[in-house]
Structures are given as C-alpha cells and as structure tokens.
C-alpha cells in the first residue's frame, strides 16, 4: 500500500473506531496526497472534514490548495486559497503559482503586490513563482525584473529560479543572458539539471546561435551529474534544422540509442527539417520511413517541405497522398508545402488544382492566408484575374501579400485601372497598406511596394488631391495649381541586381501617362532614393489613365 493510501486508511480506521480525528490527522493525510499528486483525494478529505462539522484550519486549507496547484488544478487551488483566513506568505506563494499555471501573469502580480502591502516576507519561492507566472504569460521582461529584484534583496536563487530565468530568456531570445544564468547556476554549488540545460539550448537555437546550442549539448553529454533527455536531443536538432546542418542532425539522431532514448515525432520532424533546409530531400524521405508509427502530420509536412526545397513536386504529392491515406486532414503547413513544391517545380497548374481539390476536405484552419496567397500566385502565371478575385474574397484576413498578388494579376490580365484602384482603396480601408511616411508629413513612402502597387498608390493620392479629398488639394489651389509631392522610392538595395526599378517606372508613368511637362526628378541633395513630383498648373493630359471629374 502506498503512503498516501496508508494515510487515508489510518484516517478511515480512526473514524470507524469512533476515535477523534483532528486537524493534524487530516493534514498528514493531505500532505501524503500532495506528495503523490492525488489532488482529488485531498479534496475528499476536506469534504469529509466539513461533513463532520470539523472546521478546517488555515494550514489544512492551504495544504489542500497546494495539492491542487501541484496537480495543475489552478482554479480549484485559487478557490481554496480565497477561503483561508489570515493568509500568510505560504498561502500567497500558492496563489502566485496557481496564477502562473493559468497563464494569468496579472493575477500573479496582484497577489505579489498584496503580499508586499501586508508586509509579508517574500522568499525564493515567491520571486521564482512570480517570475514563472510572467514567463508563462509571455512577459519574459517582467520575469527578468523579478530575478534581478531577488538578487538585489540578497535572496539566493535555487535551481527552479535559474530554470525560470532561462525559460524567460528563451522566450525573449536573450541567449547571452541564458548562458550567463547557466554558468551562475554552476558556480553556486548547484548542478544544472536537464531542464536548465534544455532551456538554454533552446534559447540559443531560437536566437540562431546553433553552434552555441550544439556546444552546450556536447557539454551536457560529457557532464556526470546530468543525463540528456529526449527534449535535449530535440532542442539540439531544432538548432540544426534552423541552420540546415543536416549532417550534424543525423549524427545526433544516430547517437540517441547510446543513452537509451527513443526518438519521437518531434525528433524525426526536426531531423527531416534539417535535411530539407539543406535541400537534401533524398536524405529526408528515408527518415520518414524510419519514423514508422511515430511519423505524424508534423513529420509529413517537414518531408513535403523538403521535397519543395528540392523542387520535387512528384515526391511531395506522394507524401501528401500518404497523409490522406492515413485518414488525416491535411494541415495548413502540409497543404502550403505541397503547393510550394508544385510551384517550385514549375507546375503552377497543379498548385491551383491542388488548392481546388483540398479546399473542400481540409481542416477548417488548413486554408489560411498563406495558402490562399500561394494559390493566387498560380493565378498570376495564368492571368486568371476572375479566379484571383474569388480567392481573395475567401480570405478571412487578406494581408499585404494578398493584395499585392491580386494587383499583379489584374495588371497582367490588362484589366481597367479603375478595378485596380478599387482594390487598392479596399486595402487602404482595411489598414493593409499605408503609403504615407510616418516621420514626415506629406511624404509618400513606397520603397517597399511593388511597381504595380506603387503606381496605384500614386494614382490614388493624385485623385484625392485633384478632387479635393486630400488637404494637399487645397494647397494646390492656393498656390495657383502648382503642387509638389515627395515620394520615397528607395535606392534599389533590395531589388534584383541592386538597381531600383520603382523610381524609373514611376518617372515613366509621370511623363507618359499623367502630363508631358510634369517635373518628376530624383532629389539629388540629401537622399537620392526620393522623387520630387511637381504638377503643372495647366490641365492634366488626356493620356492620364483616370478622369478626376468622374469621381
């Protein structure tokens, strides 16, 4: 019989024999339940005490609450803490831990503040629990502040404290601070646990410090006081996957049996991703076979992505067929990878056909905005403007890429400018585009726009000015029809060949389509990546691709 069962049995015997059961008897049994994470039994003991008109002591209530929190029943734990009269530091610590388990960092901060106002002493558990609550609530910055405050009060961190700190560093991509914390943990006669090592490895991996991640993993393998876990291997493989270090990834995978660790789906998924990033699709597919029953949707998606990287659309569709053969509904990642494989293989037609086939039988979240954008890209190559408009209307949250692609489809199909302008105004209304520079009033910033979208932005602004919908229109009238507009077009650093395409295209549009005497010249003084547009006072040319008076 286990210790917690023995404790319950002793309480039951005392009740059967008519002996008195006091708070001490209940507390001993509850503590045994707490140790065994048997929170339901702890609640049963509390209910039994209340049925017998026994008034639970603050210590008993706190012990039951602690048992609930340990078993991740944070809401039940908070409810019990609220029933404790004259709450002490221990009770507050339970509440802070409970808020943290529920990812409610604000509740943890409120409880911490109440503790300070009550002039109760905060210990290492208090600060560590508060930092953990903030870290779980994605407020890693506050977690670091709690750790700093704890050190400022000369409270010595324990292993849990360092683990919490490093987890916060992982969330915030603060790899230097994570390594410093790991070293500090080792210098305070504390042996860093596997959890601490794993968090540090992950922090470095997420900050693209793959070499440091692998160095830490190697240190962990040599250490005598700690044994690597499956999470250790997976964190190291994630670092390899991000950097495309497929040979190292396969070496790590081969070394797992030496520590009697069985690779799981995450392990194989990371190894496949590492091969995929290096365009080693021939190495990735056998890993999918090696995974066997462990191969899940994540592994399949990684394999399809590897095929896409290698432009192997046939192999990608084979894996997708295997996904559906398992009876799984393809995820967004899976669908996107398969469509990308077709596109990279030059089979835009298959990409669009795949989209049409899967849109009816995928999971509700499978066709996200990125999926629709891939399908729209196929419409560009085939100038399917009507289908592109239909796909965009299906998008729940069309983004900048969505509108940019559709604008390109309309331009490629030779559709009237009025349709493209309507599309651009919709994007403006939904907050997708903003063509004004945030730091300089009256200056358009188009340097990140495509040529098609930049032309639409300029035409839209000119229409608004000429029709009086923009303040610059009244300025134009006050200056006798003259208008000066500065446009940031960039210097072409991010363009193919390092030469600006946007500036010359807009210059051509100004001169050929707006007015033959329009002055649109590069600003030579200051920033050469700008154009200064000066519209003449005379009526605009008939060549202009829109007619202001029709607005």
N, C-alpha and C positions, 0 to 999 in steps of 0.2 A: 504494500500500500504506500502511495506517495505521501510526502509530508503534508501537502495541503489537504489530501483526503483524510489523513490521520487526524489533523486538526479539526476538520468538520465532524469526524466520528466522535472525537472527545467531547465536543460541544453537544452533539446529539445524545450521547450517553448521560451527560450531566442533566440534560432536560428530562430524559426518560426516568432517571432515578430521583427526580424531584430536587436535585441539588441546585443551589443558587449559581446562576451564570451572570457574571459581572462584565464590566467594560473590558477588563483585562483579558478574559476568556475570548470575547468576540474579537478583540484587537489582534491576539495571537493568531487566530484562525484567518482573519482578513489579511494579515501580513504574509501568511503562508500562501494564500490565494494570489496575492500581489506578486510574490516571487515566481509563481507558476503561471502568471498571466491569466488566471481564471477569474476574470472580472465579473462574470455572471454569478459565480458562487459567492463572491464578495457582496454583491447586491442582494443575494438571497439571505445572507447572514444579517445584513442591515434590515431587511424587511422582517425577518424573524424577530429581531430585537424590538422593532416597533410594534409588532403584533402582540408581544408580551408586555406592552406598555413600558418598555425599557427606553429611557431617554438616552439616545446615543451621545457620547461625549464628542467634543470637537476633534479629539485625536482619532476616534473611530471614523467619523465622517471624512476626515482628511485622508485616512488610510484607504477607505473605500474609493474616494475620488482619485487618489494616486494609482490604485489598481486599474481603474477605468482608463486613465490617461495613458498608462503604460501599454494597455491593450488597444490604443488608438481610438478609444471611445471618448473623444474630447468633449463632445456636447454633454454627455452624461456626467463627465467629471466636473465641468463648469457648473452644472446644475447642483451638484452636491457641495461644491465649494461655496456657492451662494447661501447654503443652509448653515454654514459654520459660523457660530457667533465668536466675536473677538478673534478675528483672523490674525495669524502670526506670519512670520517670514516663510515658514514651510508651506502654509496654505497658499500664499501669494506665488510661490515658486510653482506649485501645482497648476495654478490658474494660468501663469505665463506659458508653461509648457503646453497646456491644453489649447490656448490660443494659437500657439505655433503649429500644433498638429493640424489645426483647422485652416492654416494659412491666413490667419487674421492678425497681421502684424500690428494693426492699430489697437486691437484689443489688448495685445501684449504690452504695448507702450502705455496704454491707460492704466493697466494693472501695475506696471512698474512705477508709474508716477504716483499712484495711490499708496504704494509701499513706501516711497520716499516721504510723502506728506504725512504718513503715520509714524515717521521716524523709526521704521523698522530697518534692521541691518540687512544689507544686500551682500550675498556671498558669491562664490564662484558659480554656484548653480543658478543663481538669479541672473547674473550677467550672461552666462552661457546660454540659458534658456531664452532670454530676450534676444540675444544675437541670432540664435537659431530661428526664432519666430520671424525676425526681419529677413533672414536669408531665405526662408521658405516662401515668404511673401514677395520675393524678388527685390527686396530693398537691401541689397548687399552693402550699400554705402552706410546705412544705419548699423548694420551688423559690425562693420569695421569700427564704427564710432564706439559701440558698446565694448568691443575688445580693448580699444585704446583707453576708454574710461576705467575699465577694470584694472589695467596695468597702472594707470595713474593713481589708483587707490591701493596700490601695492598688494592686490589680490593675485595670488599665483594661479595661472591658468592650469587646467588639467588636460588630459588627453581629449576629452569631449570638447573643451574650449578650442583647442587647436583644430580639431576636426571641423567645428562650426566655422571658424575663421577661414580655413582653407576652402570650404564649400562656398562661402561668400565670395572669396577671391575667384573661384571657378565661374560663378555667375557673372561677375563683373569683368572677367577676362584679365584679372590682375595677377599674372603669372609670377612676377617678381616677388610680390608680397606673399604669394603662396609658398614659394621656395624658401623665403626668409622664415615663415612660420614653421615649416617643416624642420629647418635647421635649429630654430629656437626650441622646438619640442625635443629634439635630440640632445640639446645641451642642458636640459633641466632634469636629467636623470629619468626622463620619460622615453620609453621605446615607442616610436611612432607605430601605430597599428596599420593593418592593411587598409582600413578605411581612410586614414590620413594620407597614406601613400597614393591610394586610388584617386582621391580628390585632387591631390597635387598634380598627378599625371594628367588628369582630365583638364585641369586649369591651364596647363601648358599646351595641351593639344588644342583646346578651343582658341588659344591665342596664336595658333600656327607655329608654336615652338615645338615642332615634332622631335627635333634632336634632343631637346631637354627632357621631353616626355620619355623617350627611349633610354636616356641616361638614368633617369630616376627608376625606370622599370628594371634596368640592369642592376642598379644598387639594391633594389628590393630583392632580386633573385639571389644576390650574394649575402644578404643580411641573415643572421642566425635567429633573430628574435621575431621575425615575421615571415609568414608564408603567403605567396601570391594567391589570389582567388580568381575566379572566372571574371570578376569585374576588373581586376588588374590587367588581365590579358586583353579584355575588350577595350579598356581605355587606351592601352598601347596600340592596339590595332586601329582604333579610331584615329590616332595620331598618324599612323601610316597611311590610312585611307585619305585623310585630308591632304597629305603631301604626295600621294601617289607612289609611295615606297613599297611596291608590291613584293620585291624580293625579301625585304625585311619582314613584311607581314606574313609571308609564307613560312619564313624561318620561325617566327613567334608561334604560329599555328602548329608547326611540327614539334615545338618544344613543350606543348601542353601535357602530353601523356606522362612526361617525366615527373610532373607534380600531381599526377592522377586527377587532372581537371578535364572534364568532358566539355568540348566546345558546344555552345548553344547557338540559337538562331542569330543572336547579336554578333557572336564571334564570326560565323560564316559570312554574315552580311557585311561586316567591316572588311574582312579579307577580300571578298568579292569586289567591294567598292575600291579598295586599294589597287587591285588589278585593273579595274575599269578606268580609274583616273589616269593610269599609265598606258591606256589603250591596249591592255593585254587581255582581250576578250577570250582568247584561246586558253588562257590560264584561269579565267573567271568561271567559265561554264563547267569544267570538271569539279570545281569546288561546290557547285550547286548539287552535283551528283553525290559528292562526299557527304554533304549535309544530311541527305536522306530525309527521315521524318522531321528533322529539325528545320528543314527549309520552309520558311513561312513567306508571307507576302513581301516582307522587307527584303529577304534574300532574293526573291524573284525579281523585285523591282531593281535591285542593285545589278543583277545579271542582265536585265534588259538595258539598263543604262550603260553597262559595259559594252554591250553589242552596239548601242547607238554611238558610243565614242569611237568604235572601230568601223562605223558605217556598215554594219552587218544587219541589215533590216530583216533578212530571212530568218536568221538565228533569233532575233528579237521577237518576231512573230511566233516562232516555235515555243519560246518560253512563255509568251502571253497565252498561247493555246494551252500550255501545261497548267497555267494558273486557273483558267476556266475549267480545265479538266478536273481540277481538284474541287470544283464546286464553289470556288471563292469568287466574290465580286471584286473585280479589279479596283484598286485604289487610284487616287489622282496621280500619285507618283508613278504607279505602274503604267497607267494609260499615257501619261506625258512621255515617259521613257520610250514606249513603243512608237508613239507618233514621231518623236525626235529621231528615232532610228530610221524610220521611213524617209523623213525629210533629209537627213544627212546622207542617205543613200540615193538621193535624187528622186525618190518616189513620192512626190507631193500628192499624186492622185491617191495612192494607198493611204497616206496620212489622213486625208479627208474622208476616205471610205471607212477607215478605222474609227474615226470620230463619229460618223453617222451610225455605224453598227453598234458601238459601245454606249452611246448616249442614252439608250433606252433600257439597258440591263445592268448598268453600273450602279454602285452605291450612290446615295444622294449627294455625298460630298466628293464624288470622284471627278466630276467635270467642274473643276474650279476655273478661276480666271486664266491661269497659266495654260490650262488645257484648251480653252477657247482661243487663246492667242496663237497657239500652235496651229489650230485649225484655220484661223484667219490668215496665217502666213501662207498656207497652202492656197487660199483664195487669191492671194496676190499673184502667185505664179500662173494662175489660170484665169485671172481677171474676172473672177466670179463676184461682182460687186453686190448683186442682189442677195446671194447666199451669205456674203460677209455681213451685210446689214442685218440679216435674220439672226446670225450667230451672235452679233453684238447685242441685239435686243434680248437674247437669252442670258447674257452675263448678269449675274447678280450685282457685282461690283466691278464694272469696267474700269480699267486703270489707264495710265498714260500710254502703255504699250498697245492696249486695245484700240484706242482712238487713233494712235499713230499708224497702226497697220491698216485700219479701215480707210484712213485718209489716203494712204498709198494705193489701196485697191481702187478707190474712186478715181484717183489720178491716172492709174494705169488703164482703167476702162474708159477714160475720156469722158467721164460724167460732167455735167454742167457744174460750174463753180458754185452756184447757189446751193447745191446739195452738200458740198464740202464745207461751205461756210456755216450752214445749219448744223452740221456735225460738230464743227469746232465750237460754235456757241453753246451747244449742249454740254461739251466738255468743260467749258468755262463755267457754266451754271452749276455743274456738279462738283466744281472745285478741282478737277483733274489737272487742268493747265492754269498757269499764271504767267502771262508774258511780260509783266512789269517787274523791274528791278526793285528789290526790297530796300535797298540802301539809297537809291537816287530817284527822286520823284520825276515822273515824265520820261524815264528812260526804259526802253524795252530790252529785255534780256532774253535773247533767242539762241544763245550759243549751244544749248543742249537740245535744241529742236532739230528734227529732220528738215530737209529742204521743203517738203510738201507742207508740213505743219507750220513752219516759219512763214511761208508765203500766205497761208490762211490767217495767221496772227496779224501780219501787216495789213492785209486787206480788211480784216475786221476792225482794226483800230482806225484806219483811214475812213471807213464807212461811218464809224461812230463820230469821228471828228467832223466830217463833212455834213453829217445830218444833225449835228448839234447835240448828240447824245453823250459826248465826252467834253470835259472842261477845255481841252485844247481847241475845240471848235470855236468857242467864244474868243479865245486868244487869237485865233486866225483872223476872225472878223475885225478885232481891234487893231491888228497890225496890217490892215489893208489886204487881207488874203494871204499874206506870207505865213509860212509855217515851217518850223524846224523841229525835227524829231530825231533823237539819237537812238541808235539800235546797236546793242552788243551782239556781235556775230561770232566772236571768238577768233583765234588765230590758226585754227586747224590742227592743234596739237593732238586732238583725239580723233582726227579724221584719217582715213586711209591714205597713206603716202605723206602724212604730215602737212597737207595743204588744205586750206579752207575751201569748202565747196559752198558753204552757206552765203558768204559775202558776195562772191561773183554771181551767184544765182539771183540774189535779191537786187543787185545792181542791174542785171539784165532785165528783171521784171519792172524795176522803176523806169527804165529808159524806154523799153519796148511796149509796155502794157499800160503804164499809168500816164506819163506825159513825156513827150520828146525832149522838153527843156528842163525836166526835173534834175536838180543837182543832188546826186547821191554819191558822195565820195568818202573814202576812208579817212578817218580822223588821224592825221599824221602826228599830231602833238599829243603826247600822253599815252594813250592806249591805241595801238594800231588795229586792235580787234573790234573796232567800232565803226559804224557808218553814221554820217550826218545827212539826213534827208531834208531837203529844202523844196517844198512845193511852191510853184509859182502862183501869182495872183490871178493869172488868166484861167479860163475854164479848163477842166481836165480833158484829156484827149479822148476821142471816140474809141480808141483802142482799149481803153480801160475795161477790164473783164467784169465789171459790175456797174450798175447805174444807180447813183445815190438818190436820184429823185423818185425812184420806185419804192423806197423804203416807206 
